[in-house]
Each structure stands twice: as structure tokens, then as C-alpha cells.
Amino acid sequence: MFSIFKTFFLLGWISFGGPAAHIGYFRHTFVEKLKWLDESEYAQLVALSQFLPGPGSSQVGFAIGYKKGGLTGAIAAFIGFTFPSVALMLALALLSSQVTDSSWFQHSIHGLKLLAVVVVADATLTMYRSFCRNNTAILLCLITAIALLTVPSLFTQIGMLIIAALVGQKYLASELKTKVSIGRFHVVPLLIFASLLIGLPLLSSYAPAFGLFNEFLQAGSLVFGGGHVVLPLLQNIVGDQLSQDAFLTGYAAAQAVPGPMFTFATYIGYYLLPDTPLLGSAIATIAVFLPGFLLLLSVLDNWQSLAKHSKLSGAINGVNAAVVGLLISALYQPVFVSAVLSGFDMAAVLLGLFWLKQKKIPIVALVAIFILLGITMSYI
């Protein structure tokens, strides 16, 4: 358990760039380096996270921890990966804008955004080679990328994944017919999820803490598109209790710090329970992550076994190809567009790809290098 926690804890400090970059970091660490699972198993977890509400990259990390060490391993992975981001967002709530407005902070973050371009590009290329090996898969990848680049929305994403699953079931199914034992659906996590969703609104009037838990639980239950989609939901929760400037400062910082963007809830929760701000942060953080994890636990074991079925295997192959398309669109927007602003930036990305792929420089070392590059380029 300590090994799982330590690995995710270190990743939590260096995983800049949002969900697409996190998927790249996870693949580099758990597929290439540690070999806790193979490329196909990893792609299945990524595909599953796309169909469930909640923070996609955190769900992938949670599932990897579950596969390695059961429920305790999953919790260790979640705490390890999320704690650095929670600590930084809590510190931001205490220090307000004094840090985020500083020049060195902005330039350091710019360097780390460039590293995110490198990581996502590497993950995209590697997964393309693994899952786009025939014309059907390549076409699904291409159409998904084009659809999301031209009509970016949650509905486009879900629609393309469904289309890819249907096409894959028909044209990418394995010819090998094997008898598959159906895995278990875990009823307890589903019952907990349903009980919280129904029961918390009834308790909201009894204590502010119950009301806060209910609001963030509902927000976490409705988000399919990642951290950016949760913004309007959290804005509705905040209302007039937090100034617009403070809200946007926290949102900008959530994109700048490593780890999941859902820890924006940590920052907001601090202000929504002013009498007990630390309790407010803890409640908001747990509540916004909890729905996605409960739903993941309810289907994860069944998903792993069903993935061996011929027809479903074909559907997964189709979804895997579409996920590569999702990564291509994410590589451009928001990763590339928000990071590469000049020829010097593009040169840094090319150097990063060379260092990562050819020289095999560790990610931790690349983080330090790109922070220095970001600060250095500010003087050019």
C-alpha cells in the first residue's frame, strides 16, 4: 500500500496539464516503466472512465490502484495523487492572489504547460500505434478527432464514443469465440450512491455541512466532460458567497497546479463554511470526487471480464480508437493552444520530445528542466 501511495504521491506533484496530460503520465509510469498493466488493460480503463461521470484521469488512477491493491490500493492511489493538489489549493485560499500574480509563478507554469504538450503528444503517438492498426480503427480515430475539433462539446464526445463502440462491435470484433464468465456487479457502491443522492437533500436543512456535501455531490454526479465542465456547476453553488475575482483566481490556479482540476472544490469549500473553513474544504473535496468513484467500483470488475467477450472486445477496440481521437483533439485544444505561443515554445517542445523518447530522461528531471526553460524564455 505504501508503494502505491508513494508512486501516486510523486505523480501528484508533477502531473501538470489537465486530464489528457495525466493519462500520458499514467501510461508512462504504469505501462512503460512499472508494467503494472499492459497497454490494452490501460486503454480499457481510459475507455471506461469516458463513460462514467466524474474526474476521468482520477478515475483511471483509482482503477489502477484497485487493480494493484484492491479497494485499499485504490484509496491509497486517490489520496496520494490528489493530496498535492488539495494542499496547493488550500494554500491558495489562505494566501489569496499574492502567489498567482507573481511573475516567477506565471513563467514556471508556462514551462510546465510546454511539458504537458510533450507528454500528451507522446501518449497520443504511442496509443495510435497500438490501437489504430487497420483502416476502420484509423477512420474512427480520424472522425472522432475532426468532430471534436470542429464541434467541441460533451455531446459530441459521448456521441462519438457510442458510434465507435457500435462500429467496433460489428467490424473490429475478435474472431476467437471464448466462453466468458460474467464478473460481479458490486451493488453496495450503487446503493451508497443512490442513498446519498436521495437522502442528502432531505438532510440539507439540518446543518450547513449536509447542504454543502449535497451540492458538491450533485455537481460530481453530473460532470462527464472533465474538470472544465464542472465550472458552471460550481459557479451556481457559490452564488454570491464568493466574489467573481476570487472564483476566477481559484479556477485559474486549479488549471496551473498539478493533479486533478476537481480540487477547485477544495478552494471553494474553504469559503463556503467560514466558521470551519478546513472542514468545508474537506467536505467539498470528498463530495465532488465520491460519485465517480462509487460508480466506477460498481462496474469495474464486471468491465474487466466482459472485455474478453468477442462482441464487447470489438466495441472496446472501437472506443480505444476513438479515445486516441479524443487525445488528438485535446493535444490541440486546450494543451497546445494554451502553451505554444512562439517559435521558442515550439523549439522547447521538440527538445522535450527528444529528451523523453530518445534520451529517456525521467519525468521528474524534465519538470525541473521545463520550469527553468519557462523562466529563461521570459527574458528572451
Backbone hydrogen bonds, N-H to C=O, Kabsch-Sander energy under -0.5 kcal/mol:
donor,donor_aa,acceptor,acceptor_aa,energy
5,F,1,M,-2.7
6,K,2,F,-3.2
7,T,3,S,-2.2
8,F,4,I,-2.2
9,F,5,F,-2.7
10,L,6,K,-2.3
11,L,7,T,-1.8
12,G,8,F,-2.3
13,W,9,F,-0.8
13,W,10,L,-0.8
14,I,10,L,-0.7
14,I,11,L,-0.9
15,S,11,L,-1.7
16,F,14,I,-1.9
22,H,18,G,-2.3
23,I,19,P,-2.3
24,G,20,A,-1.3
25,Y,21,A,-2.6
26,F,22,H,-3.1
27,R,23,I,-2.2
28,H,24,G,-2.3
29,T,25,Y,-2.2
30,F,26,F,-3.3
31,V,26,F,-0.6
31,V,27,R,-1.6
32,E,27,R,-2.0
33,K,28,H,-1.7
34,L,29,T,-3.1
36,W,30,F,-1.8
37,L,30,F,-1.3
42,Y,38,D,-2.4
43,A,39,E,-2.3
44,Q,40,S,-2.0
45,L,41,E,-1.7
46,V,42,Y,-2.2
47,A,43,A,-2.7
48,L,44,Q,-2.5
49,S,45,L,-2.1
50,Q,46,V,-1.0
50,Q,47,A,-0.6
51,F,47,A,-0.7
51,F,48,L,-1.2
52,L,48,L,-0.7
54,G,223,V,-3.5
56,G,54,G,-0.8
59,Q,55,P,-2.3
60,V,56,G,-2.0
61,G,57,S,-2.2
62,F,58,S,-2.7
63,A,59,Q,-2.5
64,I,60,V,-2.2
65,G,61,G,-2.3
66,Y,62,F,-2.0
67,K,63,A,-2.5
68,K,64,I,-1.9
69,G,65,G,-2.8
70,G,66,Y,-2.4
73,G,69,G,-1.5
74,A,70,G,-2.2
75,I,71,L,-2.4
76,A,72,T,-2.5
77,A,73,G,-2.4
78,F,74,A,-2.4
79,I,75,I,-2.8
80,G,76,A,-2.5
81,F,77,A,-2.5
82,T,78,F,-2.3
83,F,79,I,-2.4
86,V,82,T,-2.4
87,A,83,F,-3.0
88,L,84,P,-2.2
89,M,85,S,-2.5
90,L,86,V,-2.3
91,A,87,A,-2.2
92,L,88,L,-2.1
93,A,89,M,-1.8
94,L,90,L,-1.4
95,L,91,A,-2.4
96,S,92,L,-2.2
98,Q,95,L,-1.5
99,V,96,S,-0.5
101,D,97,S,-1.6
102,S,99,V,-1.6
106,Q,102,S,-1.7
107,H,103,S,-2.3
108,S,104,W,-2.1
109,I,105,F,-2.4
110,H,106,Q,-1.8
111,G,107,H,-1.9
112,L,108,S,-1.9
113,K,109,I,-2.0
114,L,110,H,-1.6
115,L,111,G,-1.5
116,A,112,L,-1.8
117,V,113,K,-1.5
118,V,114,L,-1.5
119,V,115,L,-2.4
120,V,116,A,-2.6
121,A,117,V,-2.3
122,D,118,V,-2.3
123,A,119,V,-2.4
124,T,120,V,-2.7
125,L,121,A,-2.4
126,T,122,D,-2.3
127,M,123,A,-2.5
128,Y,124,T,-2.1
129,R,125,L,-2.0
130,S,126,T,-1.5
131,F,127,M,-2.4
132,C,128,Y,-1.9
138,I,134,N,-2.4
139,L,135,N,-2.5
140,L,136,T,-2.3
141,C,137,A,-2.4
142,L,138,I,-2.6
143,I,139,L,-2.9
144,T,140,L,-2.3
145,A,141,C,-2.3
146,I,142,L,-2.6
147,A,143,I,-2.8
148,L,144,T,-2.3
149,L,145,A,-2.1
150,T,146,I,-2.1
151,V,147,A,-2.9
157,Q,153,S,-1.9
158,I,154,L,-2.6
159,G,155,F,-2.6
160,M,156,T,-2.5
161,L,157,Q,-2.0
162,I,158,I,-2.1
163,I,159,G,-2.5
164,A,160,M,-2.7
165,A,161,L,-2.0
166,L,162,I,-2.2
167,V,163,I,-2.7
168,G,164,A,-2.7
169,Q,165,A,-2.1
170,K,166,L,-1.2
171,Y,167,V,-2.9
172,L,168,G,-2.3
174,S,310,S,-0.9
177,K,175,E,-0.6
178,T,176,L,-0.7
182,I,180,V,-0.6
186,H,184,R,-0.6
186,H,298,S,-1.7
187,V,185,F,-0.8
190,L,186,H,-0.8
191,L,187,V,-2.6
192,I,188,V,-2.6
193,F,189,P,-2.4
194,A,190,L,-2.7
195,S,191,L,-2.7
196,L,192,I,-2.4
197,L,193,F,-2.4
198,I,194,A,-2.1
199,G,195,S,-3.3
200,L,196,L,-2.0
202,L,199,G,-0.7
203,L,199,G,-1.0
203,L,200,L,-0.8
204,S,200,L,-1.1
206,Y,203,L,-1.8
207,A,203,L,-0.7
210,F,207,A,-0.5
211,G,204,S,-0.5
211,G,207,A,-1.7
212,L,208,P,-2.6
213,F,209,A,-2.4
214,N,210,F,-2.5
215,E,211,G,-2.2
216,F,212,L,-2.1
217,L,213,F,-2.2
218,Q,214,N,-2.2
219,A,215,E,-1.7
220,G,216,F,-2.3
221,S,217,L,-1.3
222,L,218,Q,-0.7
222,L,219,A,-1.0
223,V,219,A,-0.5
224,F,222,L,-0.7
229,V,226,G,-0.8
230,V,226,G,-0.8
230,V,227,G,-0.6
231,L,228,H,-1.0
233,L,229,V,-0.6
234,L,230,V,-2.6
235,Q,231,L,-2.4
236,N,232,P,-1.7
237,I,233,L,-1.5
238,V,234,L,-2.4
239,G,235,Q,-2.1
241,Q,238,V,-2.2
247,F,243,S,-2.4
248,L,244,Q,-2.5
249,T,245,D,-2.2
250,G,246,A,-2.1
251,Y,247,F,-2.1
252,A,248,L,-2.6
253,A,249,T,-2.3
254,A,250,G,-2.1
255,Q,251,Y,-1.2
256,A,252,A,-1.1
257,V,253,A,-2.6
259,G,15,S,-2.5
263,T,260,P,-1.3
264,F,261,M,-2.1
265,A,262,F,-2.1
266,T,263,T,-1.0
267,Y,263,T,-1.1
268,I,264,F,-2.0
269,G,265,A,-3.0
270,Y,266,T,-1.2
271,Y,267,Y,-0.7
271,Y,268,I,-1.2
272,L,268,I,-1.5
273,L,269,G,-1.0
276,T,273,L,-0.8
280,G,276,T,-2.1
281,S,277,P,-2.3
282,A,278,L,-2.2
283,I,279,L,-2.7
284,A,280,G,-2.4
285,T,281,S,-2.2
286,I,282,A,-2.4
287,A,283,I,-2.6
288,V,284,A,-1.9
289,F,285,T,-1.3
290,L,286,I,-2.1
293,F,289,F,-1.4
294,L,290,L,-2.5
295,L,291,P,-2.3
296,L,292,G,-1.8
297,L,293,F,-2.5
298,S,294,L,-1.5
299,V,295,L,-0.9
299,V,296,L,-0.8
300,L,296,L,-1.8
302,N,184,R,-0.7
303,W,299,V,-2.7
304,Q,300,L,-1.9
305,S,301,D,-1.4
306,L,302,N,-2.6
307,A,303,W,-1.5
308,K,305,S,-1.6
309,H,306,L,-1.9
313,S,309,H,-3.3
314,G,310,S,-1.9
315,A,311,K,-2.1
316,I,312,L,-2.8
317,N,313,S,-2.3
318,G,314,G,-2.1
319,V,315,A,-2.5
320,N,316,I,-3.1
321,A,317,N,-1.9
322,A,318,G,-2.1
323,V,319,V,-2.7
324,V,320,N,-1.6
325,G,321,A,-1.5
326,L,322,A,-2.3
327,L,323,V,-2.4
328,I,324,V,-2.2
329,S,325,G,-2.3
330,A,326,L,-2.5
331,L,327,L,-2.5
332,Y,328,I,-1.5
333,Q,329,S,-3.1
335,V,330,A,-1.9
336,F,331,L,-2.2
337,V,332,Y,-2.5
338,S,334,P,-1.9
339,A,335,V,-0.7
339,A,336,F,-0.9
340,V,336,F,-2.6
341,L,339,A,-1.0
346,M,342,S,-1.9
347,A,343,G,-2.2
348,A,344,F,-2.1
349,V,345,D,-2.0
350,L,346,M,-2.3
351,L,347,A,-2.2
352,G,348,A,-2.3
353,L,349,V,-2.4
354,F,350,L,-2.0
355,W,351,L,-2.7
356,L,352,G,-2.6
357,K,353,L,-2.7
358,Q,354,F,-2.1
359,K,354,F,-1.6
361,I,355,W,-2.2
366,L,362,P,-2.1
367,V,363,I,-2.4
368,A,364,V,-1.6
369,I,365,A,-2.3
370,F,366,L,-2.8
371,I,367,V,-1.9
372,L,368,A,-2.0
373,L,369,I,-2.4
374,G,370,F,-2.4
375,I,371,I,-2.1
376,T,372,L,-2.8
377,M,373,L,-3.0
378,S,374,G,-0.8
379,Y,376,T,-1.8
380,I,377,M,-1.1
